[in-house]
Amino acid sequence: MSDIINEAVTQLSAKIGTFDGSVKFVIEDEGAIMVDSAGVRAGDEEAECTMTADAETFKGILDGDVNPTSAFMTGKLSVDGDMGQAMKLGAELS
């Protein structure tokens, strides 16, 4: 597993813990992270919503330097599936 995935799991776990729903983050060329009622972990399972970004964009979102809505509007972040789950998770990260 990549260092980026490991660091992201650590940061997301500290910010979210568990989540009522299921979201998958796909970090291009690195791997995927699952966020659901079981917590945050590296994994590539089915989810209600899948968000995809490159490592730089994802790190910026986690660090608070990149606004997720702006990243989505400019095409740096793609969202497939239940947009409501993405918005709910975004509120958890704020």
ROSE-4610 file (N, C-alpha, C; in Angstrom, 1 decimal, always signed):
// ROSE-4610
residu = [M/M/M/S/S/S/D/D/D/I/I/I/I/I/I/N/N/N/E/E/E/A/A/A/V/V/V/T/T/T/Q/Q/Q/L/L/L/S/S/S/A/A/A/K/K/K/I/I/I/G/G/G/T/T/T/F/F/F/D/D/D/G/G/G/S/S/S/V/V/V/K/K/K/F/F/F/V/V/V/I/I/I/E/E/E/D/D/D/E/E/E/G/G/G/A/A/A/I/I/I/M/M/M/V/V/V/D/D/D/S/S/S/A/A/A/G/G/G/V/V/V/R/R/R/A/A/A/G/G/G/D/D/D/E/E/E/E/E/E/A/A/A/E/E/E/C/C/C/T/T/T/M/M/M/T/T/T/A/A/A/D/D/D/A/A/A/E/E/E/T/T/T/F/F/F/K/K/K/G/G/G/I/I/I/L/L/L/D/D/D/G/G/G/D/D/D/V/V/V/N/N/N/P/P/P/T/T/T/S/S/S/A/A/A/F/F/F/M/M/M/T/T/T/G/G/G/K/K/K/L/L/L/S/S/S/V/V/V/D/D/D/G/G/G/D/D/D/M/M/M/G/G/G/Q/Q/Q/A/A/A/M/M/M/K/K/K/L/L/L/G/G/G/A/A/A/E/E/E/L/L/L/S/S/S]
num = [1/1/1/2/2/2/3/3/3/4/4/4/5/5/5/6/6/6/7/7/7/8/8/8/9/9/9/10/10/10/11/11/11/12/12/12/13/13/13/14/14/14/15/15/15/16/16/16/17/17/17/18/18/18/19/19/19/20/20/20/21/21/21/22/22/22/23/23/23/24/24/24/25/25/25/26/26/26/27/27/27/28/28/28/29/29/29/30/30/30/31/31/31/32/32/32/33/33/33/34/34/34/35/35/35/36/36/36/37/37/37/38/38/38/39/39/39/40/40/40/41/41/41/42/42/42/43/43/43/44/44/44/45/45/45/46/46/46/47/47/47/48/48/48/49/49/49/50/50/50/51/51/51/52/52/52/53/53/53/54/54/54/55/55/55/56/56/56/57/57/57/58/58/58/59/59/59/60/60/60/61/61/61/62/62/62/63/63/63/64/64/64/65/65/65/66/66/66/67/67/67/68/68/68/69/69/69/70/70/70/71/71/71/72/72/72/73/73/73/74/74/74/75/75/75/76/76/76/77/77/77/78/78/78/79/79/79/80/80/80/81/81/81/82/82/82/83/83/83/84/84/84/85/85/85/86/86/86/87/87/87/88/88/88/89/89/89/90/90/90/91/91/91/92/92/92/93/93/93/94/94/94]
x = [+0.8/+0.0/+0.9/+0.5/+1.3/+1.3/+2.3/+2.4/+1.3/+0.9/-0.2/-1.5/-1.8/-3.0/-3.0/-1.8/-1.7/-1.9/-1.3/-1.4/-2.9/-3.5/-4.9/-5.8/-5.6/-6.4/-6.3/-5.0/-4.8/-5.5/-5.4/-6.0/-7.5/-8.1/-9.5/-10.1/-9.4/-9.8/-9.9/-8.9/-8.9/-10.1/-10.4/-11.5/-12.9/-13.0/-14.4/-14.7/-13.8/-14.1/-15.0/-16.3/-17.3/-18.2/-18.9/-19.7/-21.0/-22.1/-23.4/-23.7/-23.1/-23.2/-21.9/-21.7/-20.4/-19.9/-18.7/-18.0/-16.6/-16.2/-14.9/-14.1/-12.9/-12.0/-11.0/-11.0/-10.0/-8.9/-7.7/-6.6/-5.8/-5.8/-5.2/-3.8/-3.5/-2.2/-1.7/-2.6/-2.2/-3.0/-4.4/-5.3/-6.6/-7.3/-8.6/-8.8/-9.6/-9.9/-11.5/-11.9/-13.3/-13.6/-14.8/-15.3/-16.7/-17.0/-18.4/-18.6/-19.6/-20.0/-18.9/-18.0/-17.0/-15.7/-15.7/-14.6/-13.9/-12.7/-11.9/-10.8/-10.6/-9.6/-9.2/-8.1/-7.7/-8.6/-9.1/-10.0/-10.7/-11.1/-11.7/-13.0/-14.0/-15.3/-16.4/-17.5/-18.7/-19.0/-19.4/-19.8/-21.0/-21.7/-22.8/-22.3/-21.1/-20.5/-19.0/-18.5/-17.1/-16.6/-15.5/-14.9/-13.5/-13.1/-11.8/-11.0/-9.8/-8.9/-7.4/-6.6/-5.1/-4.6/-3.4/-2.9/-2.8/-2.3/-2.2/-3.5/-4.5/-5.8/-6.4/-6.3/-6.8/-6.1/-4.7/-4.0/-4.4/-4.6/-5.1/-6.4/-7.3/-8.6/-8.5/-7.7/-7.4/-6.8/-5.9/-5.1/-6.0/-7.1/-7.9/-7.4/-6.5/-6.0/-6.8/-7.5/-8.4/-9.8/-10.7/-12.1/-12.7/-13.3/-13.9/-14.9/-15.7/-16.7/-15.9/-14.9/-14.1/-13.4/-12.9/-12.2/-13.2/-14.4/-15.4/-15.8/-16.0/-16.4/-15.4/-14.1/-13.0/-12.5/-13.2/-12.9/-11.7/-11.2/-10.1/-10.6/-11.9/-12.5/-13.8/-13.9/-15.1/-15.9/-17.2/-18.1/-19.0/-19.1/-20.0/-20.9/-22.2/-23.1/-23.9/-24.2/-25.0/-24.3/-24.6/-24.0/-24.3/-25.5/-25.8/-24.8/-24.3/-23.2/-22.0/-21.6/-20.4/-20.6/-21.7/-22.0/-22.0/-22.5/-22.6/-21.1/-20.3/-18.9/-18.2/-18.4/-17.8/-18.1/-19.3/-19.7/-18.9/-18.6/-17.9/-16.4/-15.9/-14.5/-14.3/-15.3/-15.2/-14.9]
y = [-1.2/+0.0/+1.2/+2.3/+3.5/+4.3/+5.1/+6.0/+7.0/+7.4/+8.4/+7.8/+6.6/+5.9/+5.8/+5.3/+5.2/+6.5/+7.6/+8.9/+9.4/+9.1/+9.6/+8.8/+7.5/+6.8/+7.3/+7.7/+8.2/+9.6/+10.5/+11.8/+11.7/+10.9/+10.7/+10.1/+9.1/+8.5/+9.5/+10.4/+11.4/+12.4/+12.7/+13.7/+13.1/+11.8/+11.3/+10.2/+9.2/+8.0/+7.1/+7.0/+6.2/+7.2/+6.6/+7.4/+6.7/+7.3/+6.7/+6.8/+5.8/+5.8/+5.1/+5.1/+4.5/+5.4/+5.8/+6.5/+5.9/+5.9/+5.4/+6.6/+6.8/+7.7/+7.0/+7.3/+6.7/+7.7/+7.4/+8.3/+7.8/+8.5/+7.9/+7.5/+6.3/+5.7/+5.3/+5.4/+5.1/+4.0/+4.1/+3.1/+3.7/+3.0/+3.5/+3.4/+4.3/+4.3/+4.2/+3.4/+3.2/+4.0/+4.7/+5.4/+4.9/+4.2/+3.7/+3.5/+2.8/+2.6/+1.8/+1.1/+0.3/+1.1/+2.4/+3.3/+3.6/+4.0/+4.4/+3.4/+2.9/+1.9/+1.9/+1.3/+1.1/+0.0/+0.2/-0.9/-0.4/-1.3/-1.0/-1.8/-1.4/-2.2/-1.3/-1.9/-1.1/-0.1/+1.1/+2.2/+3.0/+3.7/+4.5/+5.6/+6.1/+7.2/+7.0/+7.3/+7.1/+8.5/+9.0/+10.2/+9.9/+10.5/+10.3/+11.6/+11.5/+12.7/+12.2/+13.1/+12.8/+13.0/+12.6/+12.6/+14.1/+15.0/+16.4/+17.0/+16.8/+17.3/+16.7/+15.4/+14.8/+15.3/+15.4/+15.9/+17.3/+18.2/+19.5/+19.6/+18.7/+18.6/+18.2/+17.2/+16.8/+17.9/+18.6/+19.7/+20.9/+21.0/+22.2/+23.3/+23.0/+24.0/+24.0/+22.9/+22.8/+22.6/+23.5/+23.4/+22.3/+21.2/+20.1/+20.5/+21.5/+22.0/+22.6/+23.4/+24.0/+23.0/+22.0/+20.9/+20.1/+19.9/+19.2/+20.1/+21.4/+22.3/+22.5/+22.3/+22.5/+21.2/+20.1/+18.8/+18.1/+18.6/+17.9/+16.8/+16.8/+15.8/+15.3/+14.0/+13.5/+12.7/+12.8/+12.1/+11.3/+10.0/+9.0/+8.5/+8.4/+7.8/+8.8/+8.6/+9.4/+10.7/+11.8/+13.1/+13.5/+13.1/+13.4/+12.8/+11.6/+11.0/+11.9/+12.4/+13.2/+14.5/+15.1/+16.3/+16.1/+15.0/+14.6/+14.4/+13.8/+13.5/+14.9/+15.7/+17.0/+17.8/+17.7/+18.4/+17.9/+16.6/+15.9/+16.4/+16.7/+17.1/+18.6/+19.3/+20.8/+21.1]
z = [+0.0/+0.0/+0.0/-0.7/-0.8/+0.5/+0.6/+1.7/+1.7/+0.5/+0.4/+0.9/+0.6/+1.1/+2.6/+3.1/+4.6/+5.3/+4.8/+5.4/+5.3/+4.2/+4.0/+5.0/+5.2/+6.1/+7.5/+7.9/+9.2/+9.4/+8.4/+8.5/+8.5/+7.6/+7.5/+8.8/+9.4/+10.6/+11.7/+11.8/+12.8/+12.6/+11.4/+11.1/+11.1/+10.7/+10.6/+11.5/+11.6/+12.4/+11.6/+12.0/+11.3/+10.5/+9.5/+8.7/+8.3/+8.4/+8.1/+6.6/+5.9/+4.5/+4.0/+2.7/+2.2/+1.0/+1.1/+0.1/-0.1/-1.4/-1.8/-2.4/-1.9/-2.5/-3.4/-4.7/-5.5/-5.8/-5.4/-5.6/-6.8/-7.9/-9.2/-9.0/-9.5/-9.4/-8.0/-7.0/-5.7/-5.0/-5.2/-4.6/-4.2/-3.3/-2.9/-1.4/-0.9/+0.6/+0.7/+1.6/+2.0/+3.2/+3.2/+4.4/+4.6/+5.7/+6.0/+7.4/+7.8/+9.2/+9.9/+9.2/+9.8/+10.1/+9.6/+9.7/+8.4/+8.5/+7.4/+7.2/+6.0/+5.7/+4.2/+3.9/+2.5/+2.0/+0.8/+0.2/-1.0/-1.8/-3.1/-3.2/-2.4/-2.4/-3.0/-3.2/-3.7/-2.7/-3.2/-2.3/-3.0/-2.1/-2.7/-3.5/-3.2/-3.9/-4.1/-5.3/-5.5/-6.0/-5.3/-5.7/-6.1/-7.2/-7.8/-8.0/-7.6/-7.8/-7.9/-8.4/-8.3/-6.9/-6.6/-5.2/-4.8/-5.6/-5.2/-4.8/-5.6/-5.3/-4.0/-3.9/-2.7/-1.4/-1.5/-0.3/+0.0/-1.0/-0.8/-0.1/-0.5/+0.1/+1.6/+1.9/+3.3/+4.1/+3.5/+4.3/+4.4/+3.7/+3.7/+2.8/+1.9/+0.9/-0.4/-0.6/-1.8/-1.4/-1.9/-1.6/-2.5/-1.9/-2.7/-3.7/-3.5/-4.4/-5.6/-5.4/-6.5/-7.3/-6.6/-7.3/-8.2/-7.7/-8.5/-9.7/-9.5/-10.6/-11.6/-11.3/-12.2/-12.8/-12.5/-13.1/-12.4/-11.3/-10.6/-9.7/-9.4/-8.5/-9.3/-9.5/-10.1/-9.1/-9.2/-8.2/-9.0/-8.7/-9.3/-8.3/-8.5/-7.6/-6.8/-5.6/-4.7/-4.3/-5.0/-4.7/-3.2/-2.7/-1.3/-0.3/-0.6/+0.3/+0.2/-1.0/-1.1/-0.3/-0.4/+0.3/+1.8/+2.3/+3.7/+4.2/+3.4/+3.8/+3.8/+2.9/+2.8/+4.1/+4.6/+5.8/+7.0/+7.0/+8.1/+8.0/+6.9/+6.7/+7.0/+7.0/+7.2/+8.7]
